[in-house]
Amino acid sequence: MKALDRVCLDKVDVRHMTKEELGRVGVRLINREEVILQCLNCAKTWEALLDSSGKLPASYWHCPAGCNL
């Protein structure tokens, strides 16, 4: 994935992405309300914590194991 794509993805809310869009970056949305993601490569799960204004942090979609960097 190009750096430009990553910057654009950081501005997109995963809760509004389709299953196909999520699959292109290697993640699956397990829980839409709590924003729990799962890596399609290693099956690791993580929670993307919202900031005080309800926005997702930059790089929230990165697998903790580094699979989709």
Helices and strands as residue ranges (DSSP letters): H 3-10, G 14-16, H 19-24, E 27-31, E 36-39, E 45-47
